[in-house]
Amino acid sequence: METRSYAYIRVSTQEQNETRQLEKMKALGIIKRDTFIDKASGKDFDRENYQALKRVMRKGDLLYVDALDRLGRNYDAIISEWKDITRNIGADIIVLENESLFNSRKFRNMGDVGKVMEDQFLSLFSYIAEQERNKIRTRQAEGIKVAKTQGKHLGRPKAEFTEGFKSAYAEWKAGNITAVEAMKKADMKKTTFYKLVNQLESEQSAG
């Protein structure tokens, strides 16, 4: 049976560009038909094109990913998927960013000893990744705590009742201009404008 090489590419959002990863895969000679792209979070593997990729992969096939975090960001799940692809399906995985470490063919060529070494390597990797996640969470918590003690606002900046908004709102309510004209005059997007309208009118009715 003919074996094939596949590429899996992931970016987290619709706005992110997958061109850099695509160029790497094209340089390896992987055709468009065998390239699977998801624009989704890496928190789990419930992704449409990743699951489609697994359905077409067969024993002896080879899967390329640019970096391990392009495969996913939940490292326990990555290990589970790695074993499913390399042992249950019988395909191999190469991570281009660190091919010397993440190349399942090296372990496969060592037979049973290689399988034991691969298990140890994946377990060590899982432990290191878990420690790194804990460090990141600790740093984030510490950063939030410091920001709060300094009185800094966290998250998106709040929309404010600017003079431009107040003037535009008054003219709009008086029927002198349309809502679209009021938004332009206030220099606000539709969502921000109506958010402030609702906020202002709620305060007025409460008063």
C-alpha atoms as an extended CHARMM CRD file, in Angstrom:
* protein
*
       207  EXT
         1         1  MET       CA              0.0000000000        0.0000000000        0.0000000000  PROA      1               0.0000000000
         2         2  GLU       CA              1.3110000000        3.4560000000       -0.9210000000  PROA      2               0.0000000000
         3         3  THR       CA              2.2470000000        5.6080000000        2.0410000000  PROA      3               0.0000000000
         4         4  ARG       CA              1.6720000000        9.3490000000        2.0460000000  PROA      4               0.0000000000
         5         5  SER       CA              2.9960000000       12.4290000000        3.7940000000  PROA      5               0.0000000000
         6         6  TYR       CA              0.5340000000       14.8210000000        5.4150000000  PROA      6               0.0000000000
         7         7  ALA       CA              0.8110000000       18.2710000000        6.9370000000  PROA      7               0.0000000000
         8         8  TYR       CA             -1.2120000000       19.6460000000        9.8200000000  PROA      8               0.0000000000
         9         9  ILE       CA             -1.3720000000       23.3990000000       10.3270000000  PROA      9               0.0000000000
        10        10  ARG       CA             -3.1400000000       25.2690000000       13.1150000000  PROA      10              0.0000000000
        11        11  VAL       CA             -3.5890000000       28.9290000000       13.9670000000  PROA      11              0.0000000000
        12        12  SER       CA             -5.6500000000       30.0370000000       16.9370000000  PROA      12              0.0000000000
        13        13  THR       CA             -7.9620000000       32.5890000000       15.3020000000  PROA      13              0.0000000000
        14        14  GLN       CA             -9.4360000000       33.5160000000       11.9270000000  PROA      14              0.0000000000
        15        15  GLU       CA             -7.2760000000       36.6550000000       11.9160000000  PROA      15              0.0000000000
        16        16  GLN       CA             -3.9670000000       34.7860000000       12.2380000000  PROA      16              0.0000000000
        17        17  ASN       CA             -2.1240000000       33.8900000000        9.0630000000  PROA      17              0.0000000000
        18        18  GLU       CA             -1.0770000000       30.3410000000        8.2640000000  PROA      18              0.0000000000
        19        19  THR       CA              1.1740000000       31.3320000000        5.3150000000  PROA      19              0.0000000000
        20        20  ARG       CA              4.4860000000       30.7410000000        7.1300000000  PROA      20              0.0000000000
        21        21  GLN       CA              3.5100000000       27.1840000000        8.0580000000  PROA      21              0.0000000000
        22        22  LEU       CA              2.1420000000       26.5480000000        4.5630000000  PROA      22              0.0000000000
        23        23  GLU       CA              5.4010000000       27.5890000000        2.9300000000  PROA      23              0.0000000000
        24        24  LYS       CA              7.3380000000       25.1170000000        5.0880000000  PROA      24              0.0000000000
        25        25  MET       CA              5.0250000000       22.2780000000        4.1010000000  PROA      25              0.0000000000
        26        26  LYS       CA              5.1830000000       23.1750000000        0.4070000000  PROA      26              0.0000000000
        27        27  ALA       CA              8.9900000000       23.1030000000        0.6240000000  PROA      27              0.0000000000
        28        28  LEU       CA              8.6800000000       19.5010000000        1.8390000000  PROA      28              0.0000000000
        29        29  GLY       CA              6.6540000000       18.6760000000       -1.2700000000  PROA      29              0.0000000000
        30        30  ILE       CA              3.3510000000       18.1320000000        0.5360000000  PROA      30              0.0000000000
        31        31  ILE       CA              0.4720000000       18.9050000000       -1.8030000000  PROA      31              0.0000000000
        32        32  LYS       CA             -2.6140000000       20.9500000000       -0.9310000000  PROA      32              0.0000000000
        33        33  ARG       CA             -4.8710000000       17.8770000000       -0.8460000000  PROA      33              0.0000000000
        34        34  ASP       CA             -2.7590000000       16.3830000000        1.9420000000  PROA      34              0.0000000000
        35        35  THR       CA             -2.5440000000       19.5910000000        3.9940000000  PROA      35              0.0000000000
        36        36  PHE       CA             -5.0940000000       20.0000000000        6.7840000000  PROA      36              0.0000000000
        37        37  ILE       CA             -5.6540000000       23.4290000000        8.3440000000  PROA      37              0.0000000000
        38        38  ASP       CA             -7.6250000000       24.4030000000       11.4440000000  PROA      38              0.0000000000
        39        39  LYS       CA             -8.2510000000       27.9050000000       12.7150000000  PROA      39              0.0000000000
        40        40  ALA       CA             -9.1060000000       26.9600000000       16.2640000000  PROA      40              0.0000000000
        41        41  SER       CA             -7.8420000000       26.8980000000       19.8270000000  PROA      41              0.0000000000
        42        42  GLY       CA             -5.2910000000       24.2560000000       20.7650000000  PROA      42              0.0000000000
        43        43  LYS       CA             -6.9260000000       23.4920000000       24.1140000000  PROA      43              0.0000000000
        44        44  ASP       CA             -8.3430000000       20.1820000000       22.8410000000  PROA      44              0.0000000000
        45        45  PHE       CA             -8.4080000000       18.0400000000       19.7060000000  PROA      45              0.0000000000
        46        46  ASP       CA            -12.0720000000       18.4360000000       18.8460000000  PROA      46              0.0000000000
        47        47  ARG       CA            -11.1720000000       20.2160000000       15.5870000000  PROA      47              0.0000000000
        48        48  GLU       CA            -12.8570000000       19.4650000000       12.2860000000  PROA      48              0.0000000000
        49        49  ASN       CA             -9.8420000000       19.1330000000       10.0000000000  PROA      49              0.0000000000
        50        50  TYR       CA             -7.6260000000       17.4400000000       12.5740000000  PROA      50              0.0000000000
        51        51  GLN       CA            -10.2480000000       14.7280000000       12.9870000000  PROA      51              0.0000000000
        52        52  ALA       CA            -10.5850000000       14.4830000000        9.1870000000  PROA      52              0.0000000000
        53        53  LEU       CA             -6.8070000000       14.0210000000        8.9680000000  PROA      53              0.0000000000
        54        54  LYS       CA             -6.8760000000       11.1360000000       11.4360000000  PROA      54              0.0000000000
        55        55  ARG       CA             -9.6100000000        9.4210000000        9.4390000000  PROA      55              0.0000000000
        56        56  VAL       CA             -7.4820000000        9.3180000000        6.2790000000  PROA      56              0.0000000000
        57        57  MET       CA             -4.1160000000        8.4440000000        7.8320000000  PROA      57              0.0000000000
        58        58  ARG       CA             -2.9360000000        4.8750000000        7.4230000000  PROA      58              0.0000000000
        59        59  LYS       CA             -0.0990000000        2.7080000000        8.6810000000  PROA      59              0.0000000000
        60        60  GLY       CA              3.2610000000        3.9130000000        7.3570000000  PROA      60              0.0000000000
        61        61  ASP       CA              2.0920000000        7.4630000000        6.6430000000  PROA      61              0.0000000000
        62        62  LEU       CA              4.0660000000       10.4520000000        7.8930000000  PROA      62              0.0000000000
        63        63  LEU       CA              2.6160000000       13.5590000000        9.5500000000  PROA      63              0.0000000000
        64        64  TYR       CA              4.5020000000       16.8650000000        9.6490000000  PROA      64              0.0000000000
        65        65  VAL       CA              3.6900000000       19.7080000000       12.0450000000  PROA      65              0.0000000000
        66        66  ASP       CA              5.6490000000       22.9360000000       12.3070000000  PROA      66              0.0000000000
        67        67  ALA       CA              5.8550000000       23.0410000000       16.1110000000  PROA      67              0.0000000000
        68        68  LEU       CA              4.4240000000       20.9930000000       18.9440000000  PROA      68              0.0000000000
        69        69  ASP       CA              2.0940000000       23.8030000000       20.0540000000  PROA      69              0.0000000000
        70        70  ARG       CA              0.6140000000       23.8410000000       16.5270000000  PROA      70              0.0000000000
        71        71  LEU       CA             -0.5390000000       20.3030000000       17.2250000000  PROA      71              0.0000000000
        72        72  GLY       CA             -2.0870000000       21.4240000000       20.5170000000  PROA      72              0.0000000000
        73        73  ARG       CA             -1.5250000000       23.1860000000       23.8260000000  PROA      73              0.0000000000
        74        74  ASN       CA             -2.8900000000       20.5680000000       26.2160000000  PROA      74              0.0000000000
        75        75  TYR       CA              0.2250000000       18.4700000000       26.6440000000  PROA      75              0.0000000000
        76        76  ASP       CA             -1.4410000000       15.4860000000       28.2900000000  PROA      76              0.0000000000
        77        77  ALA       CA             -3.7900000000       15.3540000000       25.2980000000  PROA      77              0.0000000000
        78        78  ILE       CA             -0.8400000000       15.7220000000       22.9070000000  PROA      78              0.0000000000
        79        79  ILE       CA              0.7800000000       12.6220000000       24.4030000000  PROA      79              0.0000000000
        80        80  SER       CA             -2.4760000000       10.6960000000       24.0660000000  PROA      80              0.0000000000
        81        81  GLU       CA             -2.8390000000       11.7630000000       20.4140000000  PROA      81              0.0000000000
        82        82  TRP       CA              0.8260000000       11.0550000000       19.7100000000  PROA      82              0.0000000000
        83        83  LYS       CA              0.4240000000        7.4710000000       20.9150000000  PROA      83              0.0000000000
        84        84  ASP       CA             -2.8530000000        7.0300000000       19.0490000000  PROA      84              0.0000000000
        85        85  ILE       CA             -1.2680000000        8.1030000000       15.7600000000  PROA      85              0.0000000000
        86        86  THR       CA              2.0400000000        6.2610000000       16.1560000000  PROA      86              0.0000000000
        87        87  ARG       CA              0.7510000000        3.0410000000       17.7540000000  PROA      87              0.0000000000
        88        88  ASN       CA             -2.9150000000        2.5700000000       16.9200000000  PROA      88              0.0000000000
        89        89  ILE       CA             -2.8100000000        4.0110000000       13.4020000000  PROA      89              0.0000000000
        90        90  GLY       CA              0.8410000000        3.0760000000       12.8490000000  PROA      90              0.0000000000
        91        91  ALA       CA              1.8220000000        6.4000000000       11.2590000000  PROA      91              0.0000000000
        92        92  ASP       CA              4.7440000000        8.6230000000       12.2580000000  PROA      92              0.0000000000
        93        93  ILE       CA              5.0480000000       12.2500000000       13.3960000000  PROA      93              0.0000000000
        94        94  ILE       CA              7.8240000000       14.7600000000       12.7670000000  PROA      94              0.0000000000
        95        95  VAL       CA              7.8520000000       18.1540000000       14.4910000000  PROA      95              0.0000000000
        96        96  LEU       CA              9.9150000000       20.4450000000       12.2740000000  PROA      96              0.0000000000
        97        97  GLU       CA             10.8540000000       22.9200000000       15.0060000000  PROA      97              0.0000000000
        98        98  ASN       CA             12.7100000000       20.2210000000       16.9520000000  PROA      98              0.0000000000
        99        99  GLU       CA             13.0830000000       17.2680000000       14.6290000000  PROA      99              0.0000000000
       100       100  SER       CA             15.9830000000       15.7760000000       16.5890000000  PROA      100             0.0000000000
       101       101  LEU       CA             13.6540000000       15.1540000000       19.5650000000  PROA      101             0.0000000000
       102       102  PHE       CA             10.1790000000       14.8990000000       18.0930000000  PROA      102             0.0000000000
       103       103  ASN       CA             10.5710000000       12.2700000000       15.3930000000  PROA      103             0.0000000000
       104       104  SER       CA              8.6980000000        9.0570000000       16.1200000000  PROA      104             0.0000000000
       105       105  ARG       CA             10.5240000000        7.1340000000       13.3810000000  PROA      105             0.0000000000
       106       106  LYS       CA             13.6840000000        7.1170000000       15.5050000000  PROA      106             0.0000000000
       107       107  PHE       CA             11.9000000000        5.2710000000       18.3020000000  PROA      107             0.0000000000
       108       108  ARG       CA             10.0940000000        2.9460000000       15.9000000000  PROA      108             0.0000000000
       109       109  ASN       CA             13.3590000000        1.8350000000       14.2920000000  PROA      109             0.0000000000
       110       110  MET       CA             14.6160000000        0.7290000000       17.7390000000  PROA      110             0.0000000000
       111       111  GLY       CA             11.8340000000       -1.8410000000       18.1850000000  PROA      111             0.0000000000
       112       112  ASP       CA             10.5750000000       -2.6580000000       21.6920000000  PROA      112             0.0000000000
       113       113  VAL       CA             13.4410000000       -0.7550000000       23.3180000000  PROA      113             0.0000000000
       114       114  GLY       CA             12.4230000000        2.3040000000       21.3250000000  PROA      114             0.0000000000
       115       115  LYS       CA              8.8480000000        2.0210000000       22.5790000000  PROA      115             0.0000000000
       116       116  VAL       CA             10.0640000000        2.0170000000       26.1900000000  PROA      116             0.0000000000
       117       117  MET       CA             12.3270000000        4.9980000000       25.5020000000  PROA      117             0.0000000000
       118       118  GLU       CA              9.4930000000        6.8320000000       23.7940000000  PROA      118             0.0000000000
       119       119  ASP       CA              7.2300000000        6.2680000000       26.8110000000  PROA      119             0.0000000000
       120       120  GLN       CA              9.9270000000        7.6380000000       29.1250000000  PROA      120             0.0000000000
       121       121  PHE       CA             10.5550000000       10.6010000000       26.8440000000  PROA      121             0.0000000000
       122       122  LEU       CA              6.8420000000       11.4600000000       26.6300000000  PROA      122             0.0000000000
       123       123  SER       CA              6.4230000000       11.0930000000       30.4060000000  PROA      123             0.0000000000
       124       124  LEU       CA              9.3840000000       13.3980000000       31.0540000000  PROA      124             0.0000000000
       125       125  PHE       CA              8.0410000000       15.8460000000       28.5070000000  PROA      125             0.0000000000
       126       126  SER       CA              4.6270000000       15.7930000000       30.1970000000  PROA      126             0.0000000000
       127       127  TYR       CA              6.1920000000       16.5400000000       33.5880000000  PROA      127             0.0000000000
       128       128  ILE       CA              8.2950000000       19.4280000000       32.2400000000  PROA      128             0.0000000000
       129       129  ALA       CA              5.2920000000       20.8590000000       30.3780000000  PROA      129             0.0000000000
       130       130  GLU       CA              3.1310000000       20.6500000000       33.4950000000  PROA      130             0.0000000000
       131       131  GLN       CA              5.7830000000       22.4810000000       35.5420000000  PROA      131             0.0000000000
       132       132  GLU       CA              6.0070000000       25.1670000000       32.8690000000  PROA      132             0.0000000000
       133       133  ARG       CA              2.2140000000       25.6010000000       32.8680000000  PROA      133             0.0000000000
       134       134  ASN       CA              2.3050000000       25.9970000000       36.6540000000  PROA      134             0.0000000000
       135       135  LYS       CA              5.0290000000       28.6490000000       36.3760000000  PROA      135             0.0000000000
       136       136  ILE       CA              2.9860000000       30.5720000000       33.8070000000  PROA      136             0.0000000000
       137       137  ARG       CA             -0.1400000000       30.4310000000       35.9960000000  PROA      137             0.0000000000
       138       138  THR       CA              1.8830000000       31.6180000000       39.0210000000  PROA      138             0.0000000000
       139       139  ARG       CA              3.4020000000       34.5200000000       37.0880000000  PROA      139             0.0000000000
       140       140  GLN       CA             -0.0240000000       35.5160000000       35.7630000000  PROA      140             0.0000000000
       141       141  ALA       CA             -1.5590000000       35.4110000000       39.2450000000  PROA      141             0.0000000000
       142       142  GLU       CA              1.2960000000       37.4540000000       40.6630000000  PROA      142             0.0000000000
       143       143  GLY       CA              0.9960000000       39.9830000000       37.8460000000  PROA      143             0.0000000000
       144       144  ILE       CA             -2.7530000000       40.3820000000       38.4150000000  PROA      144             0.0000000000
       145       145  LYS       CA             -2.2170000000       40.8120000000       42.1550000000  PROA      145             0.0000000000
       146       146  VAL       CA              0.4230000000       43.5180000000       41.6230000000  PROA      146             0.0000000000
       147       147  ALA       CA             -1.7490000000       45.3040000000       39.0710000000  PROA      147             0.0000000000
       148       148  LYS       CA             -4.7000000000       45.3220000000       41.4760000000  PROA      148             0.0000000000
       149       149  THR       CA             -2.6100000000       46.6980000000       44.3470000000  PROA      149             0.0000000000
       150       150  GLN       CA             -1.4530000000       49.4830000000       42.0220000000  PROA      150             0.0000000000
       151       151  GLY       CA             -5.0300000000       50.2610000000       41.0930000000  PROA      151             0.0000000000
       152       152  LYS       CA             -4.6160000000       49.3250000000       37.4560000000  PROA      152             0.0000000000
       153       153  HSD       CA             -7.6830000000       48.3550000000       35.4490000000  PROA      153             0.0000000000
       154       154  LEU       CA             -7.5350000000       44.8450000000       34.0390000000  PROA      154             0.0000000000
       155       155  GLY       CA             -9.2000000000       43.7590000000       30.8420000000  PROA      155             0.0000000000
       156       156  ARG       CA            -10.6480000000       45.9420000000       28.1030000000  PROA      156             0.0000000000
       157       157  PRO       CA            -10.7840000000       49.6890000000       28.7430000000  PROA      157             0.0000000000
       158       158  LYS       CA            -14.2740000000       50.8830000000       29.6520000000  PROA      158             0.0000000000
       159       159  ALA       CA            -16.1620000000       53.0630000000       27.1800000000  PROA      159             0.0000000000
       160       160  GLU       CA            -16.6930000000       56.5630000000       28.4970000000  PROA      160             0.0000000000
       161       161  PHE       CA            -19.3330000000       59.2630000000       28.0880000000  PROA      161             0.0000000000
       162       162  THR       CA            -17.2020000000       61.6470000000       26.0450000000  PROA      162             0.0000000000
       163       163  GLU       CA            -18.3910000000       65.1210000000       25.1380000000  PROA      163             0.0000000000
       164       164  GLY       CA            -18.6030000000       63.9600000000       21.5340000000  PROA      164             0.0000000000
       165       165  PHE       CA            -20.9260000000       61.1390000000       22.5310000000  PROA      165             0.0000000000
       166       166  LYS       CA            -23.1130000000       63.3600000000       24.6990000000  PROA      166             0.0000000000
       167       167  SER       CA            -23.5160000000       65.8970000000       21.8960000000  PROA      167             0.0000000000
       168       168  ALA       CA            -24.2470000000       63.2290000000       19.2790000000  PROA      168             0.0000000000
       169       169  TYR       CA            -26.6650000000       61.4440000000       21.6000000000  PROA      169             0.0000000000
       170       170  ALA       CA            -28.6110000000       64.6640000000       22.2830000000  PROA      170             0.0000000000
       171       171  GLU       CA            -28.9550000000       65.4630000000       18.5760000000  PROA      171             0.0000000000
       172       172  TRP       CA            -29.9660000000       61.8740000000       17.7850000000  PROA      172             0.0000000000
       173       173  LYS       CA            -32.6060000000       61.7660000000       20.5070000000  PROA      173             0.0000000000
       174       174  ALA       CA            -33.9320000000       65.1140000000       19.2780000000  PROA      174             0.0000000000
       175       175  GLY       CA            -34.3540000000       63.6350000000       15.8230000000  PROA      175             0.0000000000
       176       176  ASN       CA            -31.8760000000       65.9930000000       14.1870000000  PROA      176             0.0000000000
       177       177  ILE       CA            -29.4990000000       63.2610000000       12.9760000000  PROA      177             0.0000000000
       178       178  THR       CA            -29.6780000000       59.5250000000       12.2900000000  PROA      178             0.0000000000
       179       179  ALA       CA            -28.0480000000       56.9090000000       14.5060000000  PROA      179             0.0000000000
       180       180  VAL       CA            -25.3590000000       56.3040000000       11.8740000000  PROA      180             0.0000000000
       181       181  GLU       CA            -24.5780000000       60.0350000000       11.7700000000  PROA      181             0.0000000000
       182       182  ALA       CA            -24.4550000000       60.0960000000       15.5770000000  PROA      182             0.0000000000
       183       183  MET       CA            -21.9510000000       57.2260000000       15.6060000000  PROA      183             0.0000000000
       184       184  LYS       CA            -19.7490000000       59.0630000000       13.1250000000  PROA      184             0.0000000000
       185       185  LYS       CA            -19.9630000000       62.2770000000       15.1220000000  PROA      185             0.0000000000
       186       186  ALA       CA            -19.0860000000       60.4470000000       18.3380000000  PROA      186             0.0000000000
       187       187  ASP       CA            -16.3520000000       58.5110000000       16.5000000000  PROA      187             0.0000000000
       188       188  MET       CA            -17.6370000000       55.2180000000       17.9000000000  PROA      188             0.0000000000
       189       189  LYS       CA            -18.4390000000       51.7790000000       16.6060000000  PROA      189             0.0000000000
       190       190  LYS       CA            -22.0570000000       50.6640000000       16.6350000000  PROA      190             0.0000000000
       191       191  THR       CA            -21.6120000000       48.2950000000       19.6010000000  PROA      191             0.0000000000
       192       192  THR       CA            -19.8580000000       50.9310000000       21.7200000000  PROA      192             0.0000000000
       193       193  PHE       CA            -22.3920000000       53.6110000000       20.8450000000  PROA      193             0.0000000000
       194       194  TYR       CA            -25.4250000000       51.5250000000       21.7820000000  PROA      194             0.0000000000
       195       195  LYS       CA            -23.6680000000       50.1890000000       24.8910000000  PROA      195             0.0000000000
       196       196  LEU       CA            -23.2740000000       53.7650000000       26.1250000000  PROA      196             0.0000000000
       197       197  VAL       CA            -26.8340000000       54.6170000000       25.0830000000  PROA      197             0.0000000000
       198       198  ASN       CA            -28.1890000000       51.7360000000       27.1570000000  PROA      198             0.0000000000
       199       199  GLN       CA            -25.9290000000       52.6200000000       30.0800000000  PROA      199             0.0000000000
       200       200  LEU       CA            -26.8980000000       56.2980000000       29.9840000000  PROA      200             0.0000000000
       201       201  GLU       CA            -30.6110000000       55.6350000000       29.6900000000  PROA      201             0.0000000000
       202       202  SER       CA            -30.4860000000       53.0670000000       32.4920000000  PROA      202             0.0000000000
       203       203  GLU       CA            -28.8180000000       55.6270000000       34.7600000000  PROA      203             0.0000000000
       204       204  GLN       CA            -31.3930000000       58.2660000000       33.7820000000  PROA      204             0.0000000000
       205       205  SER       CA            -34.3380000000       55.9540000000       34.4910000000  PROA      205             0.0000000000
       206       206  ALA       CA            -32.7900000000       54.8850000000       37.7910000000  PROA      206             0.0000000000
       207       207  GLY       CA            -32.3320000000       58.4810000000       38.8210000000  PROA      207             0.0000000000
